[in-house]
Amino acid sequence: MRKRQSGMGWLGVLIVLGIFAGGGYYAYQAFTQSENAADCAGAQNACMRNCRRTSTEAAAAQVCQQECQRAAEDCASPGR
């Protein structure tokens, strides 16, 4: 007689735990990243990251990235 399996088994449990761990990691990253970067490079990285998240079209992403570049140049200028 064959033994009937009830439930997912170990492989299923490991897959579900992996999915939860991956989702938890990305949620942690989203909630803990600093939007107010102290230095110019950090501010530019945050701006570029925001462009990648919000811009779905290539032209809009390029405009957003150019604005980030201008802001970084203004930040790096000595008279800011």
PEPEZI-V845462 format. One record per helix or strand of 3 or more residues. SS is the DSSP state (A for helix, B for strand). FROM is the first residue (numbers start at 1). TO is the last residue. If there is no record, write none. Layout:
<<SS/FROM/TO> <SS/FROM/TO>>
//
This chain:
<<A/10/32> <A/40/54> <A/58/76>>
//
